[in-house]
């Protein structure tokens, strides 16, 4: 079974690296990539992925804002994985607080 996934990060190099790693593992089909929170919501609504790799810290709407927006609109069928952040403890605590 193949898992559909999105990669959302404002740094292209980070997106490319994660896609390379996922392609190397197999079983994950990266259906699209985005660079900010607005693109994330649009891509999630368009592709309905099984999993979203979501950067926590992005300009404009951050990863937590994306999750909050999706939860407000009852689109919680997609699993999110918050990743990347300068303060790992703060990021982990925020992920737990937002139900990730």
C-alpha positions in Angstrom: 0.0 0.0 0.0 1.3 3.4 -0.9 0.8 6.4 1.3 0.0 9.8 -0.4 1.9 12.7 1.2 2.5 16.4 0.9 5.6 18.3 1.9 5.2 21.9 3.1 8.2 23.9 3.9 9.3 27.4 3.0 12.8 26.2 2.3 13.1 24.4 -1.1 16.3 22.6 -0.1 14.5 21.1 2.9 11.5 20.0 0.7 13.9 18.4 -1.9 15.9 16.6 0.8 12.8 15.1 2.4 11.4 14.1 -0.9 14.6 12.4 -1.8 14.6 10.5 1.6 10.9 9.5 1.1 11.6 8.3 -2.5 14.5 6.3 -1.2 12.3 4.5 1.4 9.5 3.7 -1.0 5.8 3.3 -0.2 5.3 7.1 0.0 4.0 9.0 -3.0 4.7 12.7 -2.6 1.8 14.1 -4.6 2.6 17.8 -4.2 4.8 20.3 -2.4 4.1 23.8 -1.0 6.1 26.7 0.4 3.7 28.2 3.0 0.6 27.7 5.1 -1.9 29.1 2.5 -0.5 26.6 -0.1 -0.7 23.9 2.5 -4.5 24.3 3.0 -5.1 24.5 -0.7 -3.0 21.4 -1.5 -4.6 19.4 1.3 -8.1 20.3 0.1 -7.1 19.4 -3.5 -5.2 16.1 -2.9 -6.7 14.8 0.4 -3.3 13.2 1.3 -2.8 10.5 3.9 0.0 12.4 5.5 1.4 16.0 5.5 5.0 16.8 6.5 4.5 20.3 7.7 7.1 22.8 8.7 6.3 24.4 12.0 8.0 27.8 11.4 7.0 29.5 8.1 6.4 33.1 7.2 2.7 34.1 7.3 0.6 31.2 8.4 2.8 28.6 10.3 2.2 24.9 10.5 0.1 25.3 13.7 -2.2 27.8 11.9 -2.7 25.3 9.1 -3.7 22.5 11.5 -6.0 24.9 13.4 -7.6 26.0 10.1 -8.2 22.4 9.0 -9.6 21.4 12.4 -12.0 24.3 12.4 -13.4 23.0 9.0 -13.6 19.4 10.2 -11.0 18.1 7.8 -9.1 16.0 10.3 -8.9 12.9 8.2 -5.3 13.8 7.2 -2.5 13.0 9.6 0.0 15.8 10.1 3.6 15.5 11.1 5.1 18.8 12.3 8.8 18.9 11.7 11.6 21.3 11.5 12.0 24.0 14.1 14.8 25.7 16.0 13.6 24.7 19.5 12.8 21.0 19.5 11.2 21.1 22.9 8.9 24.0 22.1 7.9 22.4 18.7 7.2 19.0 20.3 5.1 20.7 23.0 3.1 22.7 20.5 2.6 19.6 18.3 1.1 17.8 21.3 -1.0 20.9 22.2 -2.4 21.0 18.7 -3.3 17.3 18.6 -0.5 16.2 16.3 
